[in-house]
Amino acid sequence: MPYEALDFYNVDSLLTDEEQMVRDMVRDFVDQEVLPNIEQACREGVFPDEWRVALGEMGVLGAPLEGYGCPGLSYTAYGVICRELERGDSGLRSFASVQGSLAMYPIWDFGSEEQKQHYLPKMASGEWVGCFGLTEPDYGSNPGDMITKAVDNGDHYLLNGAKMWITNGT
C-alpha cells in the first residue's frame, strides 16, 4: 500500500510540479527499497551499496548544486528529498545530506575547476563518498575547543587528533 502522508498544513500544495515529481520518486524508492530492508540492514550494521548507487542515479546527491553531474534542483526540492529519506531511515538521510551539503558543496563553492571536475561527478553519481568528521571525544561538536589539527607539510597534510561519529566515514 503506497504511503499517504498527513499534510496538516497543506505544504504539498506549495510545491512546484518538479518538486512533487522529485518527492514522489524518492517516496517510491523509500517505500520499495528502504522500508522492506531497513531492519535487516540495521541488524547487520550495513549501509547497502545499492542505496548509494540508487541515490546517485536518481540525482539526489548534491541536489541543489548545478553542473558537474548535479541536477540544480531547488532548495525546497532538496528539503523534500531529505524529508522522504528520513522517513525511511535517519542514516540514509544523513548519508545524502552529508554527501551533498558537507562534502560536495565546499568543493563546488570553493574548489578549483580541476577539483570540481575531478570529484563532483563521481560524488554526484554515488561512486565516490565524502565524509564529515567534526565530533571529538572530549569536546563534542564544539569547534572552538577541538584539538585535532591539520598541518600543511608542503606536499601533504598531517592530521593529528581523534574524531568520533564520522558520518559516511565507514
N, C-alpha and C positions, 0 to 999 in steps of 0.2 A: 504494500500500500504506500503510495507516494506521500512524502512529508507535506503537511499543510500547516504552515506557521500561523500562529495567532498574531495578528498585526494590529494591536490595540490602538496604535497611534496612526495607522494608515500610512506608514512610512513608504511602503512599496508603491503607493500612488505617486510618490515624488521621484521615482526612478525613471530614467530615460529607457527607451526600448533596448539600447545596447546594455545598460546596467541590468535590466531584467533578464536579458539573454545570458549574460555572464552569471548572474545569480542562479538561474535555472541549470546551467551547465555544471557549475560547482556543486549545487544541491544534488543533482543526479549522481555525480561522482561520489559524493559522500554517502548517499543512500545505497548505491550499488556496490561500491568498493570498500569503503571505510567501515561503515557500521556493521556489516556482516563479519568483518575480520578484525576489528579493533581489540576485542577481548583476547583473542589468540595472540596477536602481536604484543599486547601488554604482558601476557603470561610469559612469552618467550623473550621479552625485553628487546624487541627488534623494531626498527622502522623500515617497513617494506620498500625495497628499491623501486618496485613498480609504482608506488605512490609518488616518489620523487620524479620519476620519468613522466608520469601522467600529468603532474602539475606543470612540468615544462611543456609538454605537448598542448595543454590547454592554454598556455600563455599567461599563467597567473604569477609566475616568478618575476619580480621586478615589474609588476603590472602597470604602475603609473609612469615608468620610465619610457622614453622614446628612443628608438634606434637600437642598433646592436642586438637585434633579435627580441627586443622588448616591445610590448604592444601599445604603450602610450595610452592606457585606459585612464579614466577619471579617478580621482581620489575617492569618490563615492563608490565606484565600482570596486576599488581596492578594499574599502571597508566592508562591502557586501561579500567579497571573496573571503575575507578574514572571518566574518560572522558565520558563513556557511562552513568553513573548515573547522572552526571552533566547535560547532555543533557536532561534528564528527569526533574530534579529539583535540585537546589543547596542544599537544605536542605537534600535531600536524599543522595547526595554525601557526605555532611558534616557528616551525621549520620554514614555512612560506614567508612569514614576516621578517625573520632574521635574514633569510636569503636575500629578499628584496630590499628591505629598508636599512639594515645594519651592515650588510656585506656589499651588495651591488650599488646602492645609492652613493656611498662615498667614492667609489671608483667612477661612477657615471658623472658625478658633480665635480670631483677634484682630481681625478686621474688624468694622465696624459692620454693623447689619442691612441698611442700604442697600447697602453694598459687597457683602455676601453675595448679596443678591437680584440685584444688577446683574451681577456677574462669574461666580459659581459655576455657574448653569445653562448658560451658554454655554461655559464651560470643561469642564464635565462632558460636554456633547454633542460636544466637539471642535471646535465652531465657532470658539472663541477659544483661542489658545495662550499659555500662560505660559512664561516662560523664566527661567533662573538663571545668573547670571554671578558667579563667585567668583574664579576664577583670574586672576592678573596676571602680565605678562611677567617682572617682576623678583622676584616673591615667591611664585610658585606659588599654592597654596591655603592659605597661612598668613595668616589674617585679622588677626593681631596686627601684621604688618608692612606691610599694604597701605596704599597711598597714595590710592586713589580715595576721594573724599569727596562726600557729598550735603549741600548747604547749603539750608536752608529759607529761601526768599526771600518768604515770605508766601503768595502765590497760586500759587507753583510751586517746585519743587526744581531746583537747578542741580547737575548731576552732572559732576565732573571726574575724570579718570583714564583708565587703559587696562585693558581686560579682554581675555581670550582664552578660547577654548573655551567659549563661551556656549551651554549646552545649550538647544535649541529656539530659539535666537536668530536663526536664518536664516529 
